[in-house]
Amino acid sequence: MRLFEALALKKALQNQLTQLIGLRNSTFEYPEDEKPGFDFEELTKRIKEKVNEVTGLKLAIMRANMNSKLPNGLTLDEGIIELANTRSTIDQLQDLIQIGRRGLFASDRRRSTTEIRTIKQASPENILKMIEHYDTKRRILDAIIQEANHTVDIAWPPNQ
């Protein structure tokens, strides 16, 4: 199974798990003069089986991520972490641009008994250049990771 298929399967299994838990929760109490719609013990057993299946798949994905090298020399899991860090950096820089637009730092002066001018530590143009740099890095990393997701095989199901 390819990694991208495993990721889609993991999401589907997690949705199934959520549904089973919701079903068990919604049928936990029932009128004493009726039979419950679903058996608590049976649902609990199915939930445990689904948790074990999700766990096994997560471990197989993790092993594939740790053992797969990307063209840039990083392992797939290192690339995923680097991509998350790059996205975070872009968000932080975009926040700086937004702060200036909202006017939090737009005023050149602070009113008090003595007026002290404030200055920005970086120009909006420099921040935009930084965002462009990190966005290019993000796009490249994202493409490399997507390519790996479509080429890396994982050992799933485990008995095959």
C-alpha positions as CSV (number, residue, x, y, z in Angstrom):
1,M,0.0,0.0,0.0
2,R,1.3,3.5,-0.9
3,L,1.7,6.0,1.9
4,F,-1.0,8.3,0.5
5,E,-3.5,5.4,0.6
6,A,-2.5,4.6,4.2
7,L,-3.1,8.2,5.2
8,A,-6.6,8.2,3.7
9,L,-7.3,4.8,5.3
10,K,-6.1,6.2,8.7
11,K,-8.5,9.1,8.4
12,A,-11.4,6.7,7.5
13,L,-10.6,4.4,10.4
14,Q,-10.5,7.3,12.8
15,N,-13.9,8.4,11.5
16,Q,-15.2,4.9,12.0
17,L,-13.8,4.9,15.6
18,T,-15.5,8.3,16.3
19,Q,-18.8,6.9,15.0
20,L,-18.6,3.8,17.2
21,I,-17.8,5.8,20.3
22,G,-20.7,8.2,19.5
23,L,-23.0,5.2,19.0
24,R,-21.9,3.7,22.3
25,N,-22.4,7.0,24.1
26,S,-25.8,7.7,22.6
27,T,-27.1,4.2,23.5
28,F,-25.4,3.9,26.9
29,E,-28.6,4.8,28.7
30,Y,-32.0,3.4,27.6
31,P,-35.5,3.2,28.9
32,E,-35.9,0.3,31.4
33,D,-38.9,-1.0,29.5
34,E,-37.0,-1.4,26.2
35,K,-34.0,-3.3,25.0
36,P,-30.9,-1.1,24.1
37,G,-30.3,-0.5,20.4
38,F,-26.8,-1.8,20.6
39,D,-25.0,-4.0,23.1
40,F,-22.5,-2.0,25.2
41,E,-20.0,-4.9,25.4
42,E,-20.1,-5.6,21.7
43,L,-19.5,-1.9,20.9
44,T,-16.7,-1.7,23.4
45,K,-15.1,-4.7,21.8
46,R,-15.4,-3.2,18.3
47,I,-14.0,0.1,19.6
48,K,-10.9,-1.7,21.1
49,E,-10.4,-3.5,17.8
50,K,-10.6,-0.3,15.8
51,V,-8.2,1.4,18.2
52,N,-5.7,-1.4,17.7
53,E,-6.1,-1.2,13.9
54,V,-5.6,2.6,13.9
55,T,-2.6,2.2,16.2
56,G,-1.0,-0.5,13.9
57,L,-1.5,1.7,10.8
58,K,-0.1,4.8,12.6
59,L,3.0,2.7,13.5
60,A,3.4,1.5,10.0
61,I,3.2,5.0,8.7
62,M,5.6,6.2,11.3
63,R,8.1,3.5,10.3
64,A,7.8,4.4,6.6
65,N,8.3,8.1,7.4
66,M,11.4,7.4,9.5
67,N,13.0,5.1,6.9
68,S,12.3,7.0,3.7
69,K,14.8,9.5,2.4
70,L,13.8,12.6,0.5
71,P,15.8,14.0,-2.4
72,N,16.9,16.9,-0.1
73,G,18.6,14.4,2.3
74,L,16.0,14.6,5.0
75,T,14.0,11.6,6.1
76,L,10.3,11.9,5.4
77,D,9.4,12.6,9.0
78,E,12.1,15.3,9.2
79,G,10.6,16.8,6.1
80,I,7.1,16.8,7.6
81,I,8.4,18.6,10.7
82,E,10.4,21.1,8.6
83,L,7.3,21.8,6.5
84,A,5.2,22.4,9.7
85,N,8.0,24.7,11.0
86,T,8.1,26.6,7.6
87,R,4.3,27.0,7.6
88,S,4.5,28.4,11.2
89,T,7.2,30.8,10.2
90,I,5.0,32.1,7.3
91,D,2.0,32.5,9.7
92,Q,4.2,34.5,12.1
93,L,5.5,36.8,9.4
94,Q,2.0,37.3,8.0
95,D,0.8,38.2,11.5
96,L,3.5,41.0,11.5
97,I,2.1,42.4,8.3
98,Q,-1.5,42.2,9.7
99,I,-0.4,44.0,12.9
100,G,0.8,46.9,10.9
101,R,-2.5,47.0,8.8
102,R,-4.7,46.9,11.9
103,G,-2.9,49.9,13.2
104,L,-1.3,48.4,16.3
105,F,2.0,49.7,15.2
106,A,0.8,52.1,12.6
107,S,1.1,55.1,14.9
108,D,4.6,56.7,14.8
109,R,4.0,58.3,18.2
110,R,3.1,57.3,21.7
111,R,1.3,60.0,23.7
112,S,2.6,60.7,27.1
113,T,4.2,63.6,28.9
114,T,7.1,63.1,26.6
115,E,6.6,62.0,23.0
116,I,8.8,59.0,22.0
117,R,8.8,58.0,18.3
118,T,8.5,54.2,17.6
119,I,10.0,52.5,14.7
120,K,9.5,49.1,13.2
121,Q,12.4,46.6,13.4
122,A,11.8,45.5,9.8
123,S,10.1,47.1,6.9
124,P,7.0,45.6,5.4
125,E,8.9,45.1,2.2
126,N,11.6,43.0,4.0
127,I,8.9,41.0,5.7
128,L,7.2,40.3,2.4
129,K,10.5,39.2,0.9
130,M,11.0,36.8,3.9
131,I,7.4,35.4,3.3
132,E,8.2,34.9,-0.4
133,H,11.4,33.0,0.6
134,Y,9.6,30.8,3.1
135,D,6.7,30.2,0.8
136,T,9.1,29.0,-2.0
137,K,10.6,26.6,0.6
138,R,7.1,25.5,1.7
139,R,6.1,24.7,-1.9
140,I,9.2,22.7,-2.6
141,L,9.0,20.7,0.6
142,D,5.3,20.1,0.1
143,A,5.9,18.8,-3.5
144,I,8.8,16.5,-2.3
145,I,6.6,15.1,0.5
146,Q,3.6,14.6,-1.8
147,E,5.9,12.8,-4.2
148,A,7.1,10.5,-1.4
149,N,3.5,9.9,-0.3
150,H,2.8,8.5,-3.8
151,T,5.9,6.4,-4.1
152,V,6.7,5.1,-0.6
153,D,5.2,1.7,0.2
154,I,4.2,0.7,3.7
155,A,3.9,-2.7,5.2
156,W,0.1,-2.8,5.6
157,P,-1.8,-4.9,6.4
158,P,1.0,-6.3,8.6
159,N,0.4,-9.9,7.5
160,Q,1.1,-9.3,3.9
